Amino acid sequence: MDAGTATLVTYGVATLAVSWVLLLIVSWKEDYAWGLCTLFLPPVSYLYAMLRLDVAGQALLVAVVGWILIWMA
């Protein structure tokens, strides 16, 4: 793995982690049960983000950017 690929993967994973933290904050503010689901079942939390785009759209957009960075690597 060359340096460029490693950098893109690292930034992509870091961006996904940031999106999960944003989603964690939004879901805890919205509902206690969704906060627990986000904490313990992260894939389910992205389903919540797709269902509640008005509230969690920013976190989902950050996750998409993270996946694009990983895909570019």
Secondary structure, 3 states (H helix, E strand, C coil): CCHHHHHHHHHHHHHHHHHHHHHHHHHHHHCHHHHHHHHHCHHHHHHHHHHCHHHHHHHHHHHHHHHHHHHHC
